[in-house]
Amino acid sequence: MSGNGTTAGDDPLQTAVWRLRSRGCWSDAAALLLPDTPPAALQRASLLVERCLYTEQGWEEAEDALRTAEALAHSDDERGAAACERGYLAYASTLLAVRDRADEARAALGRAAALIPPGAPQRALLDFRRGLAAENLTSSPQAARAAYRRAHAGATAHANPLLLSFTWRHLAGLALREGELAEARHGFTESLRIREELGYLVGTAPALVSLADTETEPEASRLREEARRLFRLLGGVPTWLARQLAPLPPAAGAATA
């Protein structure tokens, strides 16, 4: 996940990219971007990396786009951002059991941390992804919580509402694991609210399912049914949500997106 869900300056290109991305049309969004500058190449790569996490497909295309972004990167900020995407792709591959690239994920995210200074706008996204790695690759919930909180503060400071929806969601997931139901419900509610306000449809069904895990009947069933409706509307994306929408409710666990 990257970007903030807004279209600064009402740039028509960025508006079109966001609308496609928010509906799970990552390939179409990437096709609008010519990878002839570092920012465009990086944004195109980030879209294709995100597609991998949500669809479990397109790995080679994402790798090609990422290599292009890495080749075009010249400043520390650009190299750091590319390393952040490299780490996220390796994380997704490991999480979804495509190929174990946990060492690569940690190394790339560490390299990004050396290049992106604390307080920089890109640092919040990096902190969030380092939290994901801590939670899901090394099973370190305390380190994950600290990273998510740094990301949450950075997303707030730099007005990144989409990232805030993710930090709220993952902090709530940790709270749910620890039995803090009220805290978890609040975080999941905030995450869902932001995603609905942004029109981030592809992330709304997962947010509904997570909130349902904190509710009692009949509200829990209503939320899951709304999630199923959106899941079908988007053609079964994100693919991993199908397991959570099975007839038997899943055990409380780490949120994926």
C-alpha positions in Angstrom: 0.0 0.0 0.0 1.2 3.4 -0.9 -0.1 6.9 -1.7 -2.6 8.9 0.4 -5.9 8.5 -1.4 -6.1 12.1 -2.5 -5.4 13.9 -5.7 -3.3 16.9 -4.8 -4.1 19.9 -7.0 -6.9 17.9 -8.8 -4.3 16.6 -11.3 -6.5 14.8 -13.9 -4.0 12.0 -14.3 -3.7 11.3 -10.6 -7.5 11.5 -10.3 -7.8 8.8 -13.0 -5.1 6.7 -11.4 -6.8 6.9 -8.0 -10.2 6.0 -9.3 -8.9 2.9 -11.1 -6.7 1.9 -8.1 -9.5 2.2 -5.6 -11.6 -0.2 -7.6 -8.9 -2.8 -8.0 -7.9 -1.9 -11.6 -4.2 -1.7 -10.9 -3.1 -2.7 -14.4 -5.3 -0.1 -16.0 -4.0 2.5 -13.6 -0.4 1.6 -14.2 -1.0 1.8 -18.0 -1.7 5.5 -17.6 1.8 6.1 -16.3 4.9 6.4 -18.5 7.9 5.1 -16.5 10.2 7.8 -17.9 10.8 9.7 -14.7 11.7 8.4 -11.2 8.3 9.5 -9.6 6.3 7.9 -12.5 8.3 4.7 -12.5 8.0 4.4 -8.7 4.3 5.0 -8.7 3.8 2.5 -11.5 5.8 -0.1 -9.6 3.9 0.6 -6.4 0.6 0.0 -8.2 1.8 -3.4 -9.6 3.2 -4.4 -6.2 -0.1 -3.6 -4.6 -1.9 -5.7 -7.2 0.2 -8.7 -6.2 -0.9 -8.4 -2.6 -4.6 -8.2 -3.5 -4.7 -10.7 -6.4 -1.8 -13.0 -5.7 -0.9 -12.5 -9.4 1.4 -10.4 -11.6 4.6 -11.0 -9.7 6.9 -10.8 -12.8 5.4 -7.6 -14.1 5.8 -6.0 -10.6 9.4 -7.2 -10.6 10.1 -5.6 -14.0 8.4 -2.3 -13.0 10.4 -2.3 -9.8 13.7 -2.8 -11.6 12.9 0.1 -13.8 12.2 2.3 -10.8 15.4 1.2 -9.1 17.4 2.0 -12.3 15.9 5.5 -12.6 16.4 6.4 -8.9 19.2 8.8 -8.3 18.6 10.7 -5.0 18.5 9.1 -1.6 14.8 9.7 -1.4 14.2 7.9 -4.7 16.5 5.0 -3.8 14.8 4.8 -0.4 11.3 4.7 -1.9 12.3 2.0 -4.4 13.9 0.0 -1.6 10.6 0.3 0.4 8.7 -1.1 -2.6 11.2 -3.9 -3.0 10.7 -4.8 0.7 7.0 -4.7 0.3 7.0 -7.0 -2.7 9.2 -9.5 -0.9 6.9 -9.2 2.2 3.8 -9.9 0.0 5.5 -12.9 -1.6 6.4 -14.4 1.8 3.0 -13.6 3.4 1.0 -15.2 0.6 3.4 -18.2 0.6 4.4 -17.6 -3.0 8.1 -17.7 -2.1 9.9 -17.2 1.2 11.6 -13.8 0.8 11.6 -12.7 4.4 15.3 -12.0 4.5 15.1 -9.9 1.4 12.1 -8.0 2.8 13.8 -7.1 6.0 17.0 -6.2 4.2 15.3 -3.9 1.7 13.2 -2.2 4.4 16.3 -1.7 6.5 18.1 -0.2 3.5 15.1 2.2 3.0 15.3 3.2 6.6 18.9 4.2 6.1 18.0 6.4 3.1 14.7 8.0 4.2 15.2 10.3 7.3 12.8 10.4 10.2 10.2 13.0 9.6 10.2 12.8 5.8 6.8 12.2 4.2 7.8 8.8 2.9 8.9 7.6 6.4 5.4 7.0 7.6 4.7 4.4 4.9 8.1 2.8 5.6 7.4 2.6 9.3 4.0 1.0 8.5 5.6 -1.7 6.3 8.3 -2.3 8.9 5.5 -2.9 11.3 3.9 -5.4 8.9 7.2 -7.3 8.7 7.6 -7.3 12.5 4.1 -8.6 13.0 3.8 -11.2 10.3 7.4 -12.2 9.4 9.1 -12.2 12.8 6.0 -12.5 15.2 7.1 -9.4 17.2 3.8 -7.7 18.1 5.5 -5.1 20.4 7.9 -4.0 17.7 5.0 -4.0 15.2 2.9 -1.8 17.5 5.7 0.7 18.0 6.2 0.9 14.2 2.5 1.3 13.5 2.3 4.1 16.1 5.2 5.9 14.4 3.5 5.5 11.1 0.2 6.7 12.5 1.8 9.8 13.8 3.6 10.4 10.5 0.4 9.9 8.5 -1.4 12.4 10.7 1.4 15.0 10.4 1.6 14.7 6.6 -2.2 14.4 6.1 -2.2 10.9 4.6 -5.7 9.6 5.2 -5.4 6.3 3.3 -2.3 5.4 5.4 -4.2 6.3 8.5 -6.9 3.8 7.6 -4.2 1.1 7.5 -2.5 2.2 10.8 -5.9 2.3 12.5 -6.7 -1.2 11.1 -3.5 -2.8 12.2 -3.3 -1.3 15.6 -6.9 -2.5 16.1 -5.9 -6.0 14.9 -3.2 -6.1 17.7 -5.7 -4.8 20.2 -8.2 -7.6 19.2 -5.5 -10.2 19.7 -5.0 -9.0 23.2 -8.7 -9.0 24.0 -9.1 -5.2 24.0 -12.4 -5.3 22.3 -13.5 -1.7 22.7 -10.1 -0.4 21.4 -10.2 -2.8 18.5 -13.8 -1.8 17.6 -12.8 1.9 17.7 -9.8 1.4 15.4 -11.7 -0.8 12.9 -14.5 1.8 12.8 -12.1 4.6 12.1 -10.4 2.6 9.3 -13.8 1.8 7.7 -14.9 5.4 8.0 -11.8 6.7 6.2 -12.0 4.2 3.4 -15.6 4.9 2.8 -15.0 8.6 2.7 -12.1 8.2 0.3 -14.1 5.8 -1.9 -11.4 3.1 -1.4 -13.7 0.3 -2.5 -11.0 -2.4 -2.7 -10.2 -1.9 0.9 -13.7 -1.5 2.2 -14.7 -5.2 2.3 -11.7 -6.2 4.5 -12.5 -3.3 6.8 -16.1 -4.5 7.1 -15.0 -8.1 8.0 -12.6 -6.8 10.7 -15.2 -4.7 12.3 -17.7 -7.6 12.2 -15.2 -9.6 14.4 -15.8 -7.1 17.2 -19.6 -6.9 16.9 -22.4 -9.1 18.2 -25.3 -10.4 16.2 -27.2 -9.3 14.1 -24.7 -6.5 13.3 -21.8 -8.9 12.7 -23.8 -10.8 10.1 -24.9 -7.6 8.4 -21.4 -6.3 8.1 -20.1 -9.6 6.7 -23.0 -9.7 4.1 -22.1 -6.2 3.0 -18.5 -7.3 2.7 -19.6 -10.3 0.5 -21.5 -8.0 -1.7 -18.5 -5.7 -2.3 -16.2 -8.7 -2.7 -18.4 -10.1 -5.5 -18.8 -6.6 -7.0 -15.0 -6.4 -7.3 -14.6 -9.8 -8.9 -13.3 -11.6 -5.9 -10.6 -9.1 -4.8 -8.8 -9.2 -2.5 -8.4 -12.9 -3.1 -7.4 -13.8 0.4 -10.6 -12.3 1.8 -12.5 -15.4 0.5 -11.1 -17.4 3.4 -12.4 -14.9 5.9 -15.9 -14.8 4.2 -16.3 -18.6 4.5 -19.3 -19.8 6.5 -17.4 -20.4 9.7 -16.0 -17.1 11.1 -12.1 -16.9 11.2 -10.1 -16.8 14.4 -8.8 -13.4 15.3 -5.6 -12.8 13.5 -3.4 -10.3 11.7 -5.1 -8.0 9.2 -3.6 -8.3 5.7 -4.5 -4.9 4.1 
